Amino acid sequence: MREEEGIIGELKITKERVLAAASKCGEAKTVLKELFPEAFEPKWELCGGTNSYPDGRFIMSGRHFSPEFDYSFELMNDVLHVYRREI
């Protein structure tokens, strides 16, 4: 490296490195989310499922849907799968 000439070299930025740095400090996470939003894209996660009744009803008692998440529902083999991701 020749710092005296303004040549610093290349930096390797990976999603893993961005997320690791963000986990160290809340303020850093805010800045890194602004600089690298693609590293923070929410992932869908399975958060529940329930069996259906013969008449087509689904019961999801005890489920609380948070406004902090986006929800998706999928019906497979008479089981309703509930997925969520952070907004």
C-alpha positions as CSV (number, residue, x, y, z in Angstrom):
1,M,0.0,0.0,0.0
2,R,1.1,3.5,-0.8
3,E,-0.9,5.7,1.5
4,E,1.3,8.7,0.8
5,E,0.0,8.7,-2.7
6,G,-3.6,8.3,-1.7
7,I,-3.7,4.6,-2.7
8,I,-5.1,2.6,0.2
9,G,-6.0,-0.6,-1.6
10,E,-9.2,-2.6,-1.9
11,L,-11.7,-3.3,0.8
12,K,-13.7,-6.5,0.8
13,I,-17.2,-5.9,2.0
14,T,-19.4,-8.9,2.6
15,K,-22.9,-9.3,4.1
16,E,-21.4,-11.3,6.9
17,R,-18.9,-8.5,7.8
18,V,-21.6,-5.8,7.7
19,L,-23.9,-7.8,9.9
20,A,-21.1,-8.6,12.3
21,A,-20.2,-5.0,12.6
22,A,-23.9,-4.0,13.0
23,S,-24.3,-6.4,15.9
24,K,-21.7,-4.6,18.0
25,C,-23.5,-1.2,18.2
26,G,-26.9,0.1,17.6
27,E,-25.7,3.3,16.1
28,A,-23.4,1.4,13.7
29,K,-26.4,-0.8,12.7
30,T,-28.4,2.3,11.8
31,V,-25.6,3.7,9.6
32,L,-24.8,0.3,8.0
33,K,-28.5,-0.2,7.2
34,E,-28.4,3.1,5.3
35,L,-25.2,2.2,3.5
36,F,-25.9,-1.4,2.8
37,P,-29.7,-2.0,2.9
38,E,-29.4,-5.2,0.9
39,A,-27.5,-6.8,3.8
40,F,-30.5,-6.3,6.1
41,E,-33.2,-7.7,3.8
42,P,-35.6,-9.6,6.0
43,K,-35.8,-13.4,5.7
44,W,-39.1,-15.3,5.9
45,E,-39.3,-17.7,8.8
46,L,-41.9,-20.2,9.6
47,C,-43.6,-19.1,12.8
48,G,-46.6,-21.5,13.0
49,G,-49.0,-23.8,11.4
50,T,-52.3,-25.3,12.2
51,N,-54.5,-28.1,10.8
52,S,-57.7,-27.3,9.0
53,Y,-61.2,-28.6,9.8
54,P,-63.2,-30.5,7.3
55,D,-65.4,-27.4,6.7
56,G,-62.4,-25.4,5.7
57,R,-61.9,-23.4,9.0
58,F,-58.5,-22.8,10.5
59,I,-58.1,-22.0,14.2
60,M,-55.0,-20.1,15.3
61,S,-55.8,-19.4,18.9
62,G,-53.1,-17.7,20.9
63,R,-51.5,-16.1,17.8
64,H,-50.6,-12.5,18.1
65,F,-49.6,-10.7,14.9
66,S,-47.1,-8.0,15.6
67,P,-47.0,-4.8,13.5
68,E,-43.2,-5.2,13.4
69,F,-43.6,-8.1,11.0
70,D,-45.0,-8.8,7.5
71,Y,-46.9,-12.1,7.4
72,S,-47.5,-14.6,4.6
73,F,-49.8,-17.6,4.7
74,E,-49.5,-20.8,2.7
75,L,-51.8,-23.8,2.6
76,M,-50.1,-27.1,2.0
77,N,-51.7,-30.6,2.5
78,D,-54.5,-29.1,4.7
79,V,-51.9,-27.4,7.0
80,L,-51.9,-23.6,7.1
81,H,-48.2,-22.4,7.4
82,V,-47.6,-18.9,8.7
83,Y,-44.4,-17.1,7.7
84,R,-43.2,-13.8,9.0
85,R,-40.3,-11.4,8.3
86,E,-39.3,-8.2,10.0
87,I,-40.5,-5.0,8.3
